[in-house]
C-alpha cells in the first residue's frame, strides 16, 4: 500500500470515527432525556387491569386454586 493510500484510508477511518462519536452523543442525549421524563414502570401498570373480565376470572380461579391447595383441617 502506498503512503497516499494509507493517508486516504486513515482519513476515511477518522471521518467514520467522528461520525460514530456524534451518533453516540445523540444516543446519550436521548437516553438521558428519556430517563428524566420516564415515569416509574409501576405507574404505567397500576390500574391497567381495572374492569377487565379476564382479570376478574383469573382472580376467581386463583381463589379456587388456593382453597384447593390448603390442607384440610
N, CA and C atoms as an extended XYZ file, in Angstrom:
219
Properties=species:S:1:pos:R:3:atomname:S:1:resname:S:1:resid:I:1 pbc="F F F"
N         0.843       -1.160        0.000 N   UNK     1
C         0.000        0.000        0.000 CA  UNK     1
C         0.901        1.239        0.000 C   UNK     1
N         0.551        2.179       -0.796 N   UNK     2
C         1.361        3.399       -0.885 CA  UNK     2
C         1.024        4.329        0.279 C   UNK     2
N         1.872        5.291        0.489 N   UNK     3
C         1.628        6.239        1.580 CA  UNK     3
C         0.370        7.063        1.315 C   UNK     3
N         0.094        7.319        0.054 N   UNK     4
C        -1.122        8.072       -0.285 CA  UNK     4
C        -2.364        7.242        0.049 C   UNK     4
N        -2.328        5.934       -0.261 N   UNK     5
C        -3.451        5.063        0.056 CA  UNK     5
C        -3.648        4.963        1.574 C   UNK     5
N        -2.533        4.874        2.299 N   UNK     6
C        -2.624        4.828        3.760 CA  UNK     6
C        -3.240        6.116        4.312 C   UNK     6
N        -2.831        7.217        3.743 N   UNK     7
C        -3.364        8.514        4.173 CA  UNK     7
C        -4.862        8.610        3.895 C   UNK     7
N        -5.293        8.154        2.719 N   UNK     8
C        -6.715        8.180        2.362 CA  UNK     8
C        -7.516        7.267        3.299 C   UNK     8
N        -6.989        6.087        3.551 N   UNK     9
C        -7.682        5.150        4.441 CA  UNK     9
C        -7.752        5.724        5.858 C   UNK     9
N        -6.672        6.351        6.284 N   UNK    10
C        -6.650        6.961        7.605 CA  UNK    10
C        -7.705        8.068        7.700 C   UNK    10
N        -7.820        8.874        6.665 N   UNK    11
C        -8.817        9.945        6.651 CA  UNK    11
C       -10.240        9.385        6.659 C   UNK    11
N       -10.447        8.282        5.907 N   UNK    12
C       -11.768        7.649        5.889 CA  UNK    12
C       -12.120        7.130        7.285 C   UNK    12
N       -11.162        6.477        7.921 N   UNK    13
C       -11.412        5.950        9.264 CA  UNK    13
C       -11.672        7.079       10.262 C   UNK    13
N       -10.909        8.142       10.145 N   UNK    14
C       -11.103        9.275       11.041 CA  UNK    14
C       -12.494        9.875       10.849 C   UNK    14
N       -12.950        9.984        9.614 N   UNK    15
C       -14.287       10.517        9.340 CA  UNK    15
C       -15.360        9.599        9.930 C   UNK    15
N       -15.152        8.298        9.812 N   UNK    16
C       -16.114        7.347       10.378 CA  UNK    16
C       -16.150        7.442       11.898 C   UNK    16
N       -14.983        7.567       12.517 N   UNK    17
C       -14.927        7.687       13.978 CA  UNK    17
C       -15.633        8.962       14.426 C   UNK    17
N       -15.410       10.058       13.729 N   UNK    18
C       -16.078       11.326       14.071 CA  UNK    18
C       -17.596       11.169       13.962 C   UNK    18
N       -18.058       10.501       12.899 N   UNK    19
C       -19.499       10.282       12.718 CA  UNK    19
C       -20.052        9.405       13.844 C   UNK    19
N       -19.320        8.351       14.209 N   UNK    20
C       -19.764        7.468       15.297 CA  UNK    20
C       -19.809        8.204       16.630 C   UNK    20
N       -18.814        9.020       16.877 N   UNK    21
C       -18.805        9.786       18.122 CA  UNK    21
C       -19.999       10.733       18.188 C   UNK    21
N       -20.344       11.347       17.072 N   UNK    22
C       -21.504       12.244       17.040 CA  UNK    22
C       -22.796       11.465       17.307 C   UNK    22
N       -22.903       10.290       16.744 N   UNK    23
C       -24.087        9.457       16.975 CA  UNK    23
C       -24.174        9.025       18.434 C   UNK    23
N       -23.048        8.696       19.038 N   UNK    24
C       -23.037        8.295       20.445 CA  UNK    24
C       -23.504        9.451       21.318 C   UNK    24
N       -23.073       10.655       21.009 N   UNK    25
C       -23.520       11.830       21.763 CA  UNK    25
C       -25.039       11.966       21.652 C   UNK    25
N       -25.582       11.782       20.450 N   UNK    26
C       -27.036       11.878       20.258 CA  UNK    26
C       -27.765       10.801       21.054 C   UNK    26
N       -27.248        9.579       21.020 N   UNK    27
C       -27.877        8.475       21.752 CA  UNK    27
C       -27.859        8.758       23.250 C   UNK    27
N       -26.726        9.235       23.761 N   UNK    28
C       -26.639        9.559       25.184 CA  UNK    28
C       -27.634       10.646       25.559 C   UNK    28
N       -27.793       11.639       24.702 N   UNK    29
C       -28.756       12.701       24.982 CA  UNK    29
C       -30.177       12.152       25.014 C   UNK    29
N       -30.498       11.283       24.059 N   UNK    30
C       -31.832       10.684       24.037 CA  UNK    30
C       -32.086        9.860       25.296 C   UNK    30
N       -31.106        9.047       25.675 N   UNK    31
C       -31.274        8.197       26.851 CA  UNK    31
C       -31.382        9.031       28.123 C   UNK    31
N       -30.607       10.067       28.229 N   UNK    32
C       -30.659       10.897       29.422 CA  UNK    32
C       -31.990       11.628       29.487 C   UNK    32
N       -32.499       12.092       28.365 N   UNK    33
C       -33.803       12.764       28.326 CA  UNK    33
C       -34.904       11.769       28.680 C   UNK    33
N       -34.800       10.548       28.172 N   UNK    34
C       -35.820        9.528       28.438 CA  UNK    34
C       -35.858        9.196       29.923 C   UNK    34
N       -34.701        9.095       30.552 N   UNK    35
C       -34.649        8.783       31.980 CA  UNK    35
C       -35.309        9.888       32.798 C   UNK    35
N       -35.156       11.123       32.379 N   UNK    36
C       -35.721       12.236       33.124 CA  UNK    36
C       -37.231       12.307       32.985 C   UNK    36
N       -37.749       11.974       31.816 N   UNK    37
C       -39.185       12.121       31.580 CA  UNK    37
C       -39.966       10.844       31.830 C   UNK    37
N       -39.282        9.720       31.867 N   UNK    38
C       -39.987        8.447       32.012 CA  UNK    38
C       -40.460        8.261       33.447 C   UNK    38
N       -41.717        7.899       33.586 N   UNK    39
C       -42.234        7.617       34.914 CA  UNK    39
C       -41.870        6.179       35.287 C   UNK    39
N       -41.884        5.874       36.575 N   UNK    40
C       -41.547        4.519       37.012 CA  UNK    40
C       -42.478        3.488       36.373 C   UNK    40
N       -41.973        2.276       36.172 N   UNK    41
C       -42.734        1.232       35.488 CA  UNK    41
C       -44.043        0.932       36.193 C   UNK    41
N       -44.027        0.991       37.520 N   UNK    42
C       -45.233        0.619       38.245 CA  UNK    42
C       -46.357        1.626       38.053 C   UNK    42
N       -46.019        2.875       37.734 N   UNK    43
C       -47.080        3.843       37.465 CA  UNK    43
C       -47.778        3.547       36.138 C   UNK    43
N       -47.089        2.866       35.248 N   UNK    44
C       -47.680        2.532       33.952 CA  UNK    44
C       -48.648        1.360       34.057 C   UNK    44
N       -48.417        0.452       35.016 N   UNK    45
C       -49.259       -0.739       35.095 CA  UNK    45
C       -50.341       -0.666       36.158 C   UNK    45
N       -50.208        0.257       37.094 N   UNK    46
C       -51.214        0.372       38.144 CA  UNK    46
C       -52.563        0.671       37.500 C   UNK    46
N       -53.520       -0.170       37.792 N   UNK    47
C       -54.866        0.040       37.284 CA  UNK    47
C       -55.098       -0.439       35.857 C   UNK    47
N       -54.103       -1.047       35.247 N   UNK    48
C       -54.264       -1.445       33.845 CA  UNK    48
C       -55.237       -2.616       33.673 C   UNK    48
N       -55.556       -3.311       34.784 N   UNK    49
C       -56.484       -4.441       34.679 CA  UNK    49
C       -57.861       -4.122       35.259 C   UNK    49
N       -58.086       -2.877       35.595 N   UNK    50
C       -59.376       -2.484       36.169 CA  UNK    50
C       -60.492       -2.747       35.155 C   UNK    50
N       -61.559       -3.334       35.663 N   UNK    51
C       -62.754       -3.606       34.850 CA  UNK    51
C       -62.475       -4.513       33.656 C   UNK    51
N       -61.528       -5.427       33.812 N   UNK    52
C       -61.244       -6.394       32.749 CA  UNK    52
C       -61.846       -7.740       33.149 C   UNK    52
N       -62.822       -8.248       32.403 N   UNK    53
C       -63.463       -9.516       32.758 CA  UNK    53
C       -62.462      -10.669       32.866 C   UNK    53
N       -61.477      -10.692       32.015 N   UNK    54
C       -60.488      -11.774       32.070 CA  UNK    54
C       -59.713      -11.740       33.383 C   UNK    54
N       -59.398      -10.546       33.865 N   UNK    55
C       -58.659      -10.421       35.117 CA  UNK    55
C       -59.540      -10.868       36.285 C   UNK    55
N       -60.801      -10.486       36.248 N   UNK    56
C       -61.726      -10.920       37.302 CA  UNK    56
C       -61.852      -12.443       37.319 C   UNK    56
N       -61.909      -13.040       36.161 N   UNK    57
C       -61.993      -14.503       36.069 CA  UNK    57
C       -60.719      -15.146       36.602 C   UNK    57
N       -59.586      -14.556       36.300 N   UNK    58
C       -58.325      -15.090       36.787 CA  UNK    58
C       -58.282      -15.048       38.319 C   UNK    58
N       -58.753      -13.945       38.907 N   UNK    59
C       -58.779      -13.847       40.372 CA  UNK    59
C       -59.702      -14.916       40.964 C   UNK    59
N       -60.841      -15.133       40.323 N   UNK    60
C       -61.788      -16.140       40.808 CA  UNK    60
C       -61.148      -17.525       40.787 C   UNK    60
N       -60.496      -17.840       39.666 N   UNK    61
C       -59.850      -19.152       39.548 CA  UNK    61
C       -58.676      -19.295       40.519 C   UNK    61
N       -57.989      -18.198       40.782 N   UNK    62
C       -56.890      -18.229       41.748 CA  UNK    62
C       -57.405      -18.551       43.146 C   UNK    62
N       -58.541      -17.961       43.516 N   UNK    63
C       -59.117      -18.253       44.829 CA  UNK    63
C       -59.478      -19.728       44.938 C   UNK    63
N       -60.064      -20.274       43.890 N   UNK    64
C       -60.431      -21.693       43.886 CA  UNK    64
C       -59.172      -22.552       44.036 C   UNK    64
N       -58.145      -22.222       43.288 N   UNK    65
C       -56.896      -22.973       43.363 CA  UNK    65
C       -56.293      -22.885       44.758 C   UNK    65
N       -56.246      -21.684       45.322 N   UNK    66
C       -55.668      -21.522       46.665 CA  UNK    66
C       -56.419      -22.326       47.701 C   UNK    66
N       -57.746      -22.333       47.599 N   UNK    67
C       -58.542      -23.126       48.557 CA  UNK    67
C       -58.246      -24.609       48.410 C   UNK    67
N       -58.037      -25.053       47.182 N   UNK    68
C       -57.788      -26.489       46.969 CA  UNK    68
C       -56.385      -26.903       47.451 C   UNK    68
N       -55.487      -25.950       47.547 N   UNK    69
C       -54.115      -26.259       47.974 CA  UNK    69
C       -53.938      -26.210       49.489 C   UNK    69
N       -54.897      -25.607       50.195 N   UNK    70
C       -54.797      -25.523       51.654 CA  UNK    70
C       -55.051      -26.893       52.247 C   UNK    70
N       -54.292      -27.236       53.266 N   UNK    71
C       -54.517      -28.551       53.897 CA  UNK    71
C       -55.871      -28.598       54.610 C   UNK    71
N       -56.500      -29.749       54.574 N   UNK    72
C       -57.792      -29.926       55.232 CA  UNK    72
C       -57.578      -29.961       56.730 C   UNK    72
N       -58.543      -29.483       57.512 N   UNK    73
C       -58.425      -29.480       58.972 CA  UNK    73
C       -59.231      -30.570       59.574 C   UNK    73
